[in-house]
C-alpha cells in the first residue's frame, strides 16, 4: 500500500503480524507496576475496544504482556511500516489543507530524529506523549484524512473521540491532555490512569503537535544564558572561558549545549543516558563527549585557559560533576539543571552511585527504593550546589522542578523565611521581567513545503520586520529586539533544524502579527508554501505554572489557572486551526495547566484576518493578567497596546503605598 492508502485505512482491515521491538531503540523507562489484577484486566479490555472482536483472543495476551513488561499498552504491532517524519503538506491525503497541516505536525512529533522515545509515542521529557498507543495514531490520521472544513476532531488525551459537525470558523481540532478532577492529579494518579489507557501526559508541545526538536527551547535558553552572564559579568566582559554547568540532554534539555555555544561560553552538560548524549552529539548539538571525570576536569581547565567556546557532554551523573569541580577548584559561573524532575520517580532524574541500567530496573521492580535513592541524590545535589554558590556561582532553577523536588527531599534549598527557595526561578530573575511581562515569547513557525529555501525566506522576512519595528520601538524593549534580530540572522549558520523546516523567535504581539502577515503575503504571491504558526506553551499567556512561567506573579494568584484556560478558549473562537489544553508539562503532573495553538497560513484574506485577531489576544491576555498583578513592565506593555488598539480596554491596578498597609491592625 502507498503512504496515502495506509493513512486512509486507519485500523488495518487485516490483523498485521506482531513485530519485535528494535534492539537499538532508545526505550522509554518501564513504568511502575501500579495496577491491581482487576485494573490490569480493565486496561486490556480498554485496549481491545479499538479492534474487531475476532482479533481479541490473539491480541489480549500480547497486550497483557506489554502491560506487564512495560507498564503500558503501546500496541507496537500496529506501528505503521512507513517512515515517520514531516512530509511536504501536499503528500498527505486530505480534503482540507488545515487537516493536512495537522498530520504533518503529528508526524514531526514522532520522527525518531525529533522524538525522545518514538517507539512509545513519547516526544520529550520522558513521558510527554502524542498518543497513548499506535491505534490512536492510526485512527487520528484517518479522521484527519476524511475531515472537511466544517468538522472538528475532538481529542481526549490521545484518543480521537470523533469528528463532529462544527463550522469553518471553528478549530479543526480540540486537544485535551490529562485534564483530571483536581483530587486525582497526583503522580501516582497519572501512573494508574495512564496505564488504564484513559489519560496521558501531553507535556507542553508534545501532545499539542507543536514540538520542533531542541530548537524549540534553544532560543529561550540562549536568551536566559546570555542574560544570566550579563547579571554576573562586568560590563564589556566576555563569556568566553566561563563555565555554564547543567544536566540533561534527552529532549528539550538537548538545547542547552547549543545555546551555550551561541552565548559564547564553556557548557558542561551531564547526561546519564549514553544514547541520548550520543544522539545530541551526532546531531551537532554538543561538541564533545567525555565519560571519564579526570578527562573532563583536564578538558575544562584547558578550555578555561584558552578562553574557548565549547560544549561538552559528560556521560554520567551531574552530582559527581558538581562535587568534582568543587574539589578541583574549578569555578562555575552559571549553574542550573534541566533533567526531567517533573517526572522524578519514572526516569526523569537518576540517582548517583548506581548504573543507568540498574536504576531503570529499580523504577520497575523496587520503586520505593528508587524513590529513596533519588531523594538522597537530590539532597547531595543541593549540598554540592550550595558549596559552589558560596564561592559566587549564580544558580537558577530552570523550571524543571529541581528546587521543588529537592525541598520535598529535605535538601537545603529553602530561604531563611522557610517559604521561598533560596535560588530564583529563571523566570523570576530573567525571562519574566525581561521578556514575558513585555509580551516577548517563543513564537514559532513551520514551512510545510519541507523546503529549506522556504525557511531561509521566512528568516529574511522576520529579520526585515523586526528591524523596521526596532527603529521606532521604545527604549524599554530595545535589548529584546536586538537580541532577536541577531538570533534570526544567525539562525541558519547555527544549524538548528531537526525534523521539520521550523524556526523559533521571541517576539511581542506587534512582532508576531507583522511577521505572520508578511508570511501570509509571501504565500499569496507564491514565494513560499503554506506556513504553520504556533508557539511553545512556555509563553506570556499560555501557562499557569507557579514555579516557572508565573513564578514572578506576586499578588497571590500564581496558583490559579484562569489565564491558561481563557487563553485556549479565546484563541479557539478567534481563528486558531487547533487548540490544546494540558494538565502537567515542564514542572509536572498536577503542578501546572498549559495551553497552545496552531494556525495555518495559506495566503488567503481569511488567514490574514484570523492571525491578527488571534495573535493580539494570545499575547495580551497574559500581559493584562501580569499587569493586574502589579508587574511594572507588564503595566507599561499593556498601556502601550491599549494606546494603539482602541477596542482593547483592560482593568488596570492602582498601586498602594506601603505605609497604608503597614499601619493596619491585622
Phi, psi and omega in degrees: 000148176285167177304313182295322178295321178295321178298313186293333185284339182065233174293127185301150179291330177244144182294119178289158179290150175296150181228144179283150174291138178296136185290333185265008184288149172277094189281147173291151177301148173293131185279162183301138176276088192248345185275147170287171178300318180295321179291325177295320176298320178296321179298317178293318178300318179298319181293321185290342183292348176283349193232156179301148183302329181296339181268348192299318184298326179280321185281329186304308179295329178293316179292324177297321178293318176301317181297317179290321184282321189245346185083000180213156174256104183266344180059049186300332178306330186264006174298129182300153179275343180284160181289129179271113179194164177284110176271165172305144186303330181289345180282344185272136177284115183205149176270343174222143186295331178299318179295320178297322179296321180291321176300317178301314182292323176298312180297325178295323180291342181251003176298126180303335176287341183254314188280147180286311180231073189296331180298330181258013177064029181253123186274314179196171176075010179084333181213011180282102191256146171276317176219165175278330185205170186285339175294320178297319177301311184298315181294319181298315179296323177296314178301317180295327179290336181265343188300137172250172189291355178239032176232154176231132176266126181256122185251118179258095177049052178092338180273124177281100182294329174148169174273128180240143174301139178215238177207167179294337180281342183282158171298150178282332179221137172244124184242129167237146177222124172067026184281087186268155164301133189310321182288358179238045185230037175262162184308318180291336174294319176299314180304314185290308187284333173291319177296327177288344179084028183242357175202171177206165176263111184271005188052219177258299185253000177289302182284000174247009172066024186243012178285137181233030181084183183302336177305330183302338178240350186297327180292313177298323178294319178299313179299318180297312182293318178301313182286331174295317176296323178299331180285330188252343181264156174290152180303128181089350180282140183272154175277356181300133180080357179266149189257134169244113183251127182207189181213153176108122176225015189284305183233254178301327180297341179297349179284341190299313180297319178298317179296320178298320177297317180294322179286344173088036182235186169265120178253127172245116185235115181273144180212123183281338182268108182302324181295320179294316180295318180295320179300315180294325178293317180296328180279354179083016181272344175221142190281318189224147175248132177222134180239015181233128186296318180299319179294323179296313181298316180296318182292320180293319178297321177296315180297323177295315182297324182266003183050052182280158165251108186205149176242135185233127173264122174262120180276097184164188185272134184295333179300320179295327179291312178304314183292316182292321177296324178294315180294329181268005178059040174267119182278127178259119181283313179235139176225144176200196180199136178224035168291166186273064184286357169293345185231060194289335187258002182229034174103006179281340182208136187245141181288149179281151173093354174229158185288161178300316181294319180294322178298318178296326176295318181297324179307317184275313191268329182222067187299325180291323176293319177300315180299318180297320180291322177298314182293324176295322179293319178299320177296317179294321178300312180298319179299318181294318178298318181300323178296321180288318181293333176296338178265359176116001177296137174266112180250136177225145176285126183268031172073018180259010180076021178300308182294322180298310182288326176296320179294321179293334178275354182092014178290153184277073183237005183270148175287171183300332182283354178073005182247310183269165173277152181284343178244146182279154162290148177298336176288321179298316188269331191233286190293327180298292182290332184273332186234295189301317182295334176271355180095003180276129180200180194280071172296137180216160178212156180231127176277108189286349176291337185078008184268125176302328180293331175293320178296320177301317181293320179291324175302314182295319179298313181299318179298317180297318180296314182295321179296322178293318180293320183298329182301334181241008183284148179291162183302327185301333183243013180298318181296316179299317180298313183294319178301320183282329174294316177299317181300309187290328178290331181264357190302315184295316183291340177277357172052064187267347189281126169228121183084236184293159177282087190234159178216152174232147184203129175284127179210157175269186184300317180299313180296315181297315182294318183288323176295314180298318179296322178293321175299313183298322177295320179293324176295316180299326179279356180080016182279330177219164176278180180303152182232135173265126174264150174193198175195164168291151172294337178287080191211187184300313189245336195289338193226133169255107185217101190297340180254008178215265189303323181249027180288345176259027171261117190245015180264011179092358185262008186291346177265006175267162183231023180298320185300311182297319180294315178298324181300313183288317178296315181297320177296325187295325181259007176254004172129000181297144175285321170212154178227157181214147175223131187231148163266126180090157181142119179080294182254000168117161179301127179083357184253353189198148169240129184218146183225158180212181181211165166227145180219122179273126171263123183236011178087003183269163175293332177296317178296323179296319178295315182297314185297321182291318181291314187285315184293326177300313179290317186306323180272312189285341170305314181286322178297320179299316179296318180292325176294318179297333176281005177072030174280119188303314183295321179291325177300316177300314186292318183287326176295321178296319180291320179297327181294330182255357179232090189304327183275001176269118178227115187242140176291124182257148181274135172272131181284146180244129178293141182302323184291336176295320181280320186300329184273003183284144177273086183242000000 
